[in-house]
Amino acid sequence: MNYCPLCRTELVIKEVKDSEVQGCPKCGFTNWDNPTPVATGLLLRGGKIVIVRSRTRGNQWGLPSGFVERDERAEDALVREVKEETNLESSVLSALGTYAIDNGRKKILLIAYEAIAQDGRLAPSSEISEIDEVPPDAALKLLKGMEERRILETWLKGRLKST
């Protein structure tokens, strides 16, 4: 953002609470540049993890995920995205953490869950080029996103502790 959305004055960098943010010297508007929430999940099906190749993320292997819509809980967003991307019904089992990502285009707050597939036949949506079900160790090798690999690694460590 280069110009104030309120008065169209060019924004400048200012320091607020020990952070540098964009601000308008004329009307006082502050661009906090907060991250956009995205729900993602380790989707379990028959002891395997469902992974997808998303056309919107460079056609690389990743976990089912998507933006949380206005007035939507992150858990509900994940269930919706799983259905949209894979055609599977699912339910959230537990929270796995949050991960701040700045991919150079957008700041994202990735909200991760463990989920289980319930019903349905795997069928990719138009934004998904391929779906697979793989053992956790194979998923770890295939996932391209560093944060997604961290989510899976954390989940695997938790499983080892509970056995």
C-alpha positions as CSV (number, residue, x, y, z in Angstrom):
1,M,0.0,0.0,0.0
2,N,1.5,3.3,-1.0
3,Y,-1.4,5.8,-0.4
4,C,-3.8,6.3,2.4
5,P,-7.2,4.7,1.7
6,L,-8.9,7.5,3.6
7,C,-7.4,10.7,2.2
8,R,-5.0,9.5,-0.6
9,T,-1.9,11.1,1.0
10,E,1.3,9.1,0.4
11,L,2.1,6.9,3.4
12,V,5.3,7.1,5.4
13,I,7.0,4.7,7.7
14,K,6.5,5.5,11.4
15,E,7.3,3.8,14.6
16,V,4.4,2.6,16.8
17,K,5.0,0.4,19.9
18,D,8.5,-0.6,18.8
19,S,7.3,-1.6,15.3
20,E,7.7,0.1,12.0
21,V,4.4,0.5,10.2
22,Q,3.0,2.6,7.4
23,G,1.0,5.7,8.4
24,C,-0.6,8.7,7.0
25,P,1.0,12.0,8.1
26,K,-2.2,13.9,7.2
27,C,-5.1,12.0,8.7
28,G,-3.4,9.6,11.1
29,F,-4.4,6.3,9.4
30,T,-2.2,3.4,10.3
31,N,-1.7,0.3,8.1
32,W,-1.0,-2.4,10.7
33,D,-0.4,-4.9,7.9
34,N,-1.9,-7.7,10.0
35,P,-1.7,-11.3,8.7
36,T,-4.7,-13.0,7.0
37,P,-5.9,-16.1,8.8
38,V,-5.6,-19.4,6.9
39,A,-6.8,-22.8,8.3
40,T,-4.8,-25.9,7.4
41,G,-4.9,-29.5,8.6
42,L,-3.2,-32.8,8.9
43,L,-6.1,-34.8,7.4
44,L,-6.0,-38.4,8.5
45,R,-7.6,-41.2,6.5
46,G,-6.9,-44.8,7.2
47,G,-3.6,-44.1,9.0
48,K,-2.4,-42.0,6.1
49,I,-2.2,-38.2,5.5
50,V,-4.2,-36.6,2.7
51,I,-2.0,-34.2,0.7
52,V,-3.0,-32.0,-2.3
53,R,-1.3,-30.3,-5.2
54,S,-2.9,-26.8,-5.3
55,R,-2.8,-24.9,-8.5
56,T,-3.0,-21.7,-6.5
57,R,0.2,-22.6,-4.6
58,G,2.6,-23.4,-7.4
59,N,1.2,-26.9,-7.9
60,Q,3.4,-28.2,-5.0
61,W,2.3,-30.8,-2.5
62,G,0.7,-29.3,0.6
63,L,-1.9,-29.8,3.2
64,P,-5.6,-28.9,2.6
65,S,-6.0,-25.3,3.5
66,G,-7.7,-22.0,2.8
67,F,-8.6,-18.6,4.0
68,V,-10.9,-18.2,6.9
69,E,-14.0,-16.2,5.8
70,R,-15.6,-13.4,7.6
71,D,-17.6,-14.6,10.6
72,E,-16.2,-18.1,10.3
73,R,-14.4,-20.1,12.9
74,A,-11.0,-21.5,11.7
75,E,-12.1,-25.0,12.5
76,D,-15.2,-24.6,10.3
77,A,-13.0,-23.1,7.5
78,L,-10.8,-26.2,7.6
79,V,-13.8,-28.5,7.3
80,R,-15.2,-26.4,4.4
81,E,-11.8,-26.3,2.6
82,V,-11.3,-30.1,3.0
83,K,-14.7,-30.7,1.4
84,E,-14.0,-28.2,-1.4
85,E,-10.5,-29.5,-2.2
86,T,-10.9,-33.2,-1.6
87,N,-14.7,-34.0,-1.6
88,L,-14.2,-35.5,1.9
89,E,-16.3,-34.8,5.0
90,S,-14.1,-34.3,8.0
91,S,-14.0,-33.3,11.6
92,V,-11.4,-31.4,13.6
93,L,-9.8,-33.4,16.4
94,S,-7.3,-31.0,17.9
95,A,-5.4,-27.7,17.5
96,L,-1.7,-28.1,16.4
97,G,-0.6,-24.5,16.7
98,T,-0.3,-21.2,14.8
99,Y,2.5,-20.2,12.4
100,A,3.3,-16.7,11.1
101,I,4.3,-16.7,7.4
102,D,5.5,-13.9,5.2
103,N,5.7,-15.3,1.7
104,G,6.7,-12.0,0.2
105,R,3.2,-11.4,-1.3
106,K,1.1,-11.7,1.8
107,K,1.4,-12.1,5.5
108,I,-0.5,-15.2,6.8
109,L,-1.4,-16.6,10.1
110,L,-1.5,-20.4,9.5
111,I,-3.9,-22.0,12.0
112,A,-3.2,-25.8,12.1
113,Y,-5.4,-28.6,13.2
114,E,-5.5,-32.4,13.2
115,A,-8.6,-33.6,11.4
116,I,-10.0,-37.0,10.4
117,A,-11.7,-37.8,7.2
118,Q,-15.2,-39.3,7.7
119,D,-17.1,-39.9,4.5
120,G,-16.7,-39.3,0.8
121,R,-14.7,-40.4,-2.2
122,L,-11.5,-38.5,-3.0
123,A,-12.1,-36.1,-5.9
124,P,-10.1,-32.9,-6.6
125,S,-11.7,-29.6,-7.1
126,S,-10.7,-27.3,-10.0
127,E,-8.0,-25.7,-7.9
128,I,-6.4,-29.0,-7.0
129,S,-4.5,-30.9,-9.7
130,E,-3.8,-34.1,-7.6
131,I,-4.7,-35.7,-4.3
132,D,-2.8,-38.5,-2.6
133,E,-2.9,-40.4,0.7
134,V,0.6,-41.2,2.0
135,P,2.2,-42.4,5.2
136,P,3.4,-39.6,7.5
137,D,7.1,-40.2,6.7
138,A,6.4,-39.9,2.9
139,A,4.3,-36.7,3.5
140,L,7.2,-35.2,5.3
141,K,9.4,-35.7,2.2
142,L,6.7,-34.4,-0.2
143,L,5.4,-31.3,1.6
144,K,7.1,-28.2,0.1
145,G,6.0,-25.6,2.7
146,M,8.5,-25.3,5.6
147,E,5.6,-24.6,8.0
148,E,3.6,-27.6,6.8
149,R,6.6,-29.8,7.5
150,R,7.0,-28.3,11.0
151,I,3.3,-29.0,11.6
152,L,3.8,-32.6,10.6
153,E,7.0,-33.0,12.6
154,T,5.4,-31.5,15.7
155,W,2.4,-33.9,15.3
156,L,4.8,-36.9,14.8
157,K,6.7,-36.0,18.0
158,G,3.4,-35.8,19.9
159,R,2.4,-39.3,18.7
160,L,5.7,-40.7,19.7
161,K,5.3,-39.3,23.2
162,S,1.8,-40.8,23.6
163,T,2.9,-44.3,22.7
